[in-house]
Amino acid sequence: MAVEKLQKRVKKAPKGVAVIFGVTGLVGKQLLEKLLSRSKWKVYGVARRPEMTTIKKPNTNTNPNYHFISCNLLDPLETKMKLSHLHDVTHVFWVTWATQFPLDSIECYDQNKAMMSNALDSILPGAKGLKHVSLQTGTKHYVSLQGSSFDHLVKNVCYYDENFPRVETQVGCNFYYGLEDLLKERLAGAVPWSVHRPGLIIGSSRKTLYNFMGSLCVYGTICKYLNLPFVFGGRKDCFEEQFVDVSDARLVAKQQIWAATNDLVQSNNGQAFNSINGDGSTWKDIWGAIGEKFGAVVPWEMLSEDFTFAGFMSDKGAVWKEIVRKEGLVDTEMEDLANWYFLDALFRCPVKMLGTRAKADRLGFTTRYHALDSISHWIDVMRKEKLIP
């Protein structure tokens, strides 16, 4: 009888126990879905607040292997109280960041490092079976937005690989570097870890500050509703040339799980991967097809360098509320989904942040998506989630 009881306990034991910090974000939601779709995985999801949606997903909301933890990671006492009992954790996925202060500010650097430090202080002492820590940053690792001129970076296109040295600047601090250094210090060569650097993340979430798909979908929906032209507002260079890599949230999540569970790529010194779709699409190539996906009017001249999304959408809040009410959508304010200043900055990006994915390909991660396919997929997802009509 004792042997039979032991065998039953072994059969019920989870294959892996993951904690996802930032579980309601673009990639966090995908990590959760993909881990729960695997057999015998248990997942703790950490965020300040749960993501509210009218769609009840049976593989998450009602899955007994999923446990949501509401936690303010900037509060060390609360973090310790809510996370220190997670002794069974085998895999950590860090896909969150503090957005209170501007990027590259010392305040942003300090806050993000404090969040991760609080989480590691709470989990590491008890998680004796920890096998891997995954950190998500971005391709901004390779450039600095501080300085007066970016002409040299625009003209000399560089496809950055993972070994490209950090950018030394006298102004500002890239918190990505601080998080990498903290992991290296705290794991001290005892636990494998990886860093994943996506470009422009394409996915669906209401908890994301730089929400490209939310912004694009609200804009396209309003263009169709008001019968206005679906124009591209930005610099000609950004329209006709590739300035940023697109990273499908599904790909970023798959890569992190691949790196965390593949013995061939484990490294106790940290292993970095660019996490990008890998196609060379420009906005000029796909903008018309995106507009058609929304059913909007696509003008012959799609580019308008004088057009700004922040200016055009500044008085459209009431229109969005009308669409939400008429279409029976999830009750959102326009600003819940859209960040117009981000869209304007993206389409006027002064530097090219383009990476190579040769390393991931060489080591066996070959998942790829085309930018237009990614955008079309996530438009369909947002429609299914009743965020857009």
C-alpha positions as CSV (number, residue, x, y, z in Angstrom):
1,M,0.0,0.0,0.0
2,A,2.8,2.4,0.8
3,V,4.4,1.8,-2.6
4,E,1.0,2.4,-4.4
5,K,0.5,5.7,-2.5
6,L,4.0,6.8,-3.4
7,Q,3.4,5.9,-7.1
8,K,0.2,8.0,-7.1
9,R,2.0,11.0,-5.6
10,V,4.7,10.7,-8.3
11,K,2.1,10.5,-11.1
12,K,0.4,13.7,-9.7
13,A,3.6,15.6,-9.2
14,P,3.9,18.5,-11.7
15,K,6.6,18.3,-14.4
16,G,7.5,21.9,-13.8
17,V,6.3,24.7,-11.6
18,A,6.5,28.1,-13.2
19,V,6.0,31.6,-11.8
20,I,5.3,34.3,-14.4
21,F,5.9,37.9,-13.3
22,G,3.7,40.0,-15.5
23,V,1.2,37.3,-16.3
24,T,-1.4,39.8,-17.7
25,G,1.0,41.4,-20.3
26,L,1.4,40.6,-23.9
27,V,3.9,37.8,-23.5
28,G,2.8,36.8,-20.0
29,K,-0.6,35.7,-21.2
30,Q,1.0,33.6,-23.9
31,L,3.4,32.0,-21.5
32,L,0.5,31.1,-19.3
33,E,-1.5,29.6,-22.1
34,K,1.4,27.6,-23.5
35,L,2.6,26.2,-20.2
36,L,-0.9,25.1,-19.1
37,S,-1.3,23.4,-22.5
38,R,1.7,21.2,-21.6
39,S,1.0,18.1,-19.4
40,K,1.8,18.3,-15.7
41,W,2.8,22.0,-15.5
42,K,1.7,24.1,-12.5
43,V,1.8,27.9,-12.9
44,Y,1.7,30.9,-10.5
45,G,0.8,34.1,-12.3
46,V,1.9,37.4,-10.6
47,A,0.6,40.9,-11.4
48,R,-0.8,43.8,-9.5
49,R,-4.3,43.2,-10.8
50,P,-5.9,40.4,-12.8
51,E,-6.8,41.2,-16.4
52,M,-10.6,41.6,-16.7
53,T,-12.2,40.0,-19.8
54,T,-15.6,38.7,-20.8
55,I,-14.0,35.7,-22.3
56,K,-13.6,32.8,-19.8
57,K,-10.8,30.6,-21.0
58,P,-11.2,27.1,-19.7
59,N,-7.4,26.4,-19.9
60,T,-6.6,29.4,-17.5
61,N,-9.4,30.7,-15.4
62,T,-10.8,27.3,-14.4
63,N,-7.6,25.3,-14.6
64,P,-6.7,23.9,-11.1
65,N,-3.0,24.1,-12.1
66,Y,-3.1,27.9,-12.3
67,H,-2.9,30.2,-9.3
68,F,-3.0,34.0,-9.6
69,I,-1.2,36.1,-7.1
70,S,-2.0,39.8,-6.8
71,C,1.2,41.5,-5.7
72,N,2.9,44.9,-5.7
73,L,6.5,43.9,-6.4
74,L,7.8,47.4,-5.4
75,D,6.7,46.6,-1.8
76,P,9.3,44.3,-0.3
77,L,7.2,43.3,2.7
78,E,4.1,42.4,0.6
79,T,6.3,40.6,-2.0
80,K,7.9,38.4,0.8
81,M,4.5,37.7,2.4
82,K,2.9,36.6,-0.9
83,L,5.8,34.8,-2.6
84,S,8.1,33.3,0.0
85,H,6.0,30.2,0.3
86,L,6.6,29.2,-3.3
87,H,9.1,26.5,-2.5
88,D,8.1,24.3,-5.4
89,V,9.0,26.8,-8.2
90,T,11.3,25.3,-10.8
91,H,11.1,28.0,-13.5
92,V,10.9,31.8,-13.3
93,F,9.7,34.0,-16.2
94,W,10.3,37.7,-15.7
95,V,8.2,39.6,-18.3
96,T,7.2,42.7,-16.4
97,W,8.7,46.2,-15.8
98,A,7.8,49.3,-13.8
99,T,6.5,52.1,-16.1
100,Q,6.2,55.0,-13.7
101,F,9.3,56.8,-14.9
102,P,10.7,57.5,-18.4
103,L,13.0,55.0,-20.0
104,D,16.7,55.5,-19.4
105,S,16.0,57.6,-16.3
106,I,17.8,56.6,-13.1
107,E,14.4,56.3,-11.4
108,C,13.3,53.8,-14.0
109,Y,16.5,51.9,-13.5
110,D,16.3,51.8,-9.7
111,Q,12.6,50.8,-9.7
112,N,13.0,47.9,-12.0
113,K,16.0,46.6,-10.2
114,A,14.2,46.9,-6.9
115,M,11.2,44.9,-8.2
116,M,13.3,42.0,-9.3
117,S,15.4,42.2,-6.2
118,N,12.3,42.0,-4.0
119,A,11.1,39.0,-6.0
120,L,14.4,37.1,-5.9
121,D,14.7,37.8,-2.1
122,S,11.4,36.2,-1.6
123,I,11.7,33.1,-3.9
124,L,15.4,32.1,-4.0
125,P,15.8,31.0,-0.4
126,G,13.1,28.4,-0.5
127,A,13.1,27.3,-4.2
128,K,15.8,24.6,-3.9
129,G,14.7,22.9,-7.1
130,L,15.0,26.0,-9.3
131,K,16.1,25.0,-12.8
132,H,16.0,28.2,-14.9
133,V,15.3,31.9,-14.8
134,S,14.1,33.7,-18.0
135,L,14.4,37.5,-18.3
136,Q,12.7,39.4,-21.1
137,T,14.2,42.8,-22.1
138,G,14.3,44.1,-25.7
139,T,16.4,45.1,-28.7
140,K,16.7,48.6,-27.1
141,H,19.6,46.8,-25.4
142,Y,21.7,47.7,-28.4
143,V,21.1,51.4,-28.7
144,S,20.7,54.5,-26.6
145,L,18.0,57.1,-27.2
146,Q,20.1,59.7,-25.4
147,G,22.0,62.2,-27.4
148,S,21.5,65.0,-29.9
149,S,22.0,63.2,-33.2
150,F,21.2,59.7,-34.5
151,D,22.2,60.2,-38.1
152,H,25.2,57.8,-37.8
153,L,22.9,55.1,-36.4
154,V,20.3,55.5,-39.2
155,K,22.7,55.6,-42.1
156,N,24.9,52.8,-40.9
157,V,22.5,49.9,-40.6
158,C,23.6,47.4,-38.1
159,Y,22.0,44.0,-37.4
160,Y,22.9,43.5,-33.8
161,D,23.8,40.1,-32.5
162,E,23.6,39.0,-28.9
163,N,27.3,39.7,-28.3
164,F,27.2,43.3,-29.3
165,P,28.7,45.4,-26.4
166,R,26.5,47.5,-24.1
167,V,26.0,51.1,-25.1
168,E,28.1,53.4,-22.9
169,T,26.4,56.8,-22.3
170,Q,27.0,59.6,-19.9
171,V,23.3,60.3,-19.8
172,G,20.7,57.9,-18.5
173,C,20.7,54.2,-17.5
174,N,19.3,51.3,-19.4
175,F,17.5,49.2,-16.8
176,Y,18.0,46.1,-19.0
177,Y,21.6,46.1,-18.0
178,G,20.7,46.4,-14.3
179,L,18.4,43.3,-14.4
180,E,21.0,41.2,-16.2
181,D,23.7,42.2,-13.7
182,L,21.3,41.4,-10.8
183,L,20.5,37.9,-12.1
184,K,24.2,37.2,-12.6
185,E,25.0,38.3,-9.1
186,R,22.1,36.6,-7.3
187,L,22.2,33.3,-9.2
188,A,26.0,33.2,-8.8
189,G,26.5,30.6,-11.4
190,A,24.3,28.0,-9.6
191,V,21.2,28.3,-11.8
192,P,20.9,28.6,-15.6
193,W,19.3,31.7,-16.9
194,S,18.5,33.3,-20.3
195,V,17.7,36.8,-21.6
196,H,15.2,37.4,-24.5
197,R,15.3,40.6,-26.5
198,P,12.1,41.2,-28.6
199,G,11.5,44.2,-30.8
200,L,8.0,45.5,-31.3
201,I,5.8,43.0,-29.5
202,I,2.6,42.1,-31.3
203,G,-0.1,40.7,-28.9
204,S,-3.3,41.4,-27.0
205,S,-3.4,42.8,-23.5
206,R,-5.1,45.7,-21.6
207,K,-2.2,45.9,-19.1
208,T,0.5,47.1,-21.5
209,L,1.8,50.7,-21.7
210,Y,3.3,50.4,-25.1
211,N,0.4,48.6,-26.7
212,F,0.9,48.6,-30.4
213,M,-2.0,46.3,-31.4
214,G,-4.4,48.1,-29.1
215,S,-3.4,51.5,-30.6
216,L,-3.6,50.1,-34.2
217,C,-6.9,48.4,-33.6
218,V,-8.6,51.5,-32.1
219,Y,-7.3,53.7,-34.9
220,G,-8.4,51.2,-37.6
221,T,-11.8,50.8,-36.0
222,I,-12.5,54.5,-35.8
223,C,-11.3,55.1,-39.4
224,K,-13.8,52.5,-40.6
225,Y,-16.6,53.9,-38.3
226,L,-16.2,57.5,-39.5
227,N,-15.2,56.5,-43.1
228,L,-11.9,58.3,-42.7
229,P,-8.7,57.3,-44.6
230,F,-6.4,54.8,-43.0
231,V,-3.2,56.8,-43.4
232,F,0.3,56.2,-42.0
233,G,1.5,59.1,-40.0
234,G,5.3,59.2,-39.7
235,R,8.6,59.7,-41.4
236,K,9.1,58.5,-45.0
237,D,12.2,56.5,-43.9
238,C,10.2,54.7,-41.2
239,F,7.5,53.9,-43.8
240,E,9.8,52.7,-46.6
241,E,12.6,51.1,-44.5
242,Q,12.6,48.6,-41.6
243,F,13.5,50.4,-38.4
244,V,12.3,47.9,-35.8
245,D,11.8,44.1,-35.7
246,V,8.3,42.7,-35.1
247,S,8.1,40.1,-32.4
248,D,4.9,38.0,-32.2
249,A,4.0,37.4,-28.6
250,R,3.5,33.7,-29.4
251,L,7.1,33.4,-30.7
252,V,8.6,35.3,-27.7
253,A,6.8,32.9,-25.3
254,K,7.7,29.8,-27.2
255,Q,11.4,30.9,-27.3
256,Q,11.5,31.5,-23.6
257,I,9.9,28.1,-22.8
258,W,12.3,26.4,-25.3
259,A,15.4,28.0,-23.7
260,A,14.1,27.2,-20.2
261,T,13.5,23.5,-20.9
262,N,16.2,22.6,-23.5
263,D,19.2,21.1,-21.9
264,L,21.3,21.9,-24.9
265,V,21.1,25.7,-24.5
266,Q,21.3,25.9,-20.7
267,S,24.0,28.3,-19.4
268,N,24.8,29.1,-15.8
269,N,26.5,32.3,-17.1
270,G,23.4,33.5,-18.9
271,Q,22.4,33.0,-22.5
272,A,21.0,35.9,-24.6
273,F,18.7,35.5,-27.6
274,N,17.2,38.0,-29.9
275,S,13.5,37.2,-30.0
276,I,12.2,38.4,-33.4
277,N,10.0,37.2,-36.2
278,G,12.8,37.4,-38.7
279,D,11.2,38.9,-41.7
280,G,12.1,42.1,-43.4
281,S,8.7,43.6,-43.9
282,T,8.3,47.4,-44.1
283,W,5.1,49.3,-43.2
284,K,4.9,50.3,-46.9
285,D,4.7,46.6,-47.7
286,I,1.8,45.8,-45.3
287,W,0.0,49.0,-44.4
288,G,-2.7,48.7,-47.1
289,A,-3.5,45.1,-46.2
290,I,-3.8,46.1,-42.5
291,G,-6.3,48.8,-43.4
292,E,-8.3,46.3,-45.5
293,K,-8.4,43.9,-42.6
294,F,-10.2,46.6,-40.6
295,G,-12.5,47.4,-43.6
296,A,-11.2,50.9,-43.6
297,V,-10.6,53.2,-46.7
298,V,-7.0,52.9,-47.8
299,P,-5.9,56.0,-49.7
300,W,-3.6,55.8,-52.8
301,E,-1.1,57.9,-50.9
302,M,-0.9,56.1,-47.6
303,L,2.0,58.1,-46.1
304,S,1.3,61.5,-44.5
305,E,4.4,62.9,-42.7
306,D,2.3,65.8,-41.2
307,F,-0.3,63.4,-39.6
308,T,0.0,62.6,-35.9
309,F,-2.0,60.0,-34.1
310,A,-2.0,62.0,-30.9
311,G,-3.5,65.0,-32.8
312,F,-6.0,63.1,-34.9
313,M,-7.3,60.9,-32.0
314,S,-7.4,63.6,-29.3
315,D,-11.1,64.2,-29.7
316,K,-12.2,60.7,-30.5
317,G,-12.8,59.4,-27.0
318,A,-16.6,59.8,-27.3
319,V,-16.6,58.1,-30.7
320,W,-14.9,55.1,-29.1
321,K,-17.4,54.9,-26.3
322,E,-20.2,55.0,-28.9
323,I,-18.6,52.1,-30.8
324,V,-18.2,50.1,-27.6
325,R,-21.8,50.6,-26.7
326,K,-23.2,49.8,-30.1
327,E,-21.1,46.8,-30.7
328,G,-21.4,45.3,-27.2
329,L,-17.7,45.4,-26.6
330,V,-15.8,45.1,-23.3
331,D,-16.2,48.4,-21.6
332,T,-13.0,50.3,-22.2
333,E,-11.9,53.9,-22.4
334,M,-9.9,54.6,-25.6
335,E,-6.8,55.2,-23.5
336,D,-7.1,51.7,-21.9
337,L,-6.1,50.2,-25.2
338,A,-4.3,53.0,-27.1
339,N,-1.1,55.0,-26.6
340,W,-1.0,57.6,-29.4
341,Y,2.3,59.1,-28.3
342,F,3.9,55.7,-28.5
343,L,2.6,55.2,-32.0
344,D,3.8,58.6,-33.1
345,A,7.3,57.9,-31.6
346,L,7.4,54.4,-33.2
347,F,6.7,55.7,-36.7
348,R,9.2,58.5,-36.2
349,C,11.9,56.3,-34.6
350,P,15.3,58.0,-35.0
351,V,17.4,54.8,-34.8
352,K,17.3,51.3,-36.3
353,M,16.9,48.6,-33.7
354,L,17.3,45.5,-35.9
355,G,18.7,42.2,-34.7
356,T,19.8,39.0,-36.2
357,R,18.2,35.7,-35.1
358,A,21.1,33.6,-36.4
359,K,22.0,32.3,-32.9
360,A,18.5,31.0,-32.1
361,D,18.2,29.4,-35.5
362,R,21.6,27.7,-35.1
363,L,20.7,26.3,-31.8
364,G,17.4,24.9,-33.0
365,F,14.7,27.5,-32.4
366,T,13.3,28.0,-35.9
367,T,9.8,29.3,-35.2
368,R,9.0,32.3,-37.5
369,Y,6.1,34.5,-38.3
370,H,5.5,37.1,-41.0
371,A,4.7,40.6,-39.7
372,L,1.4,40.8,-41.6
373,D,0.3,37.4,-40.5
374,S,1.1,38.3,-36.9
375,I,-0.9,41.5,-37.0
376,S,-3.9,39.8,-38.7
377,H,-3.9,37.0,-36.1
378,W,-3.9,39.4,-33.2
379,I,-6.7,41.5,-34.8
380,D,-8.8,38.3,-34.9
381,V,-7.9,37.6,-31.3
382,M,-8.9,41.1,-30.1
383,R,-12.2,40.6,-32.0
384,K,-12.8,37.3,-30.3
385,E,-12.0,38.9,-26.9
386,K,-14.6,41.6,-27.7
387,L,-12.1,44.4,-27.4
388,I,-12.8,45.6,-31.0
389,P,-15.7,44.9,-33.4
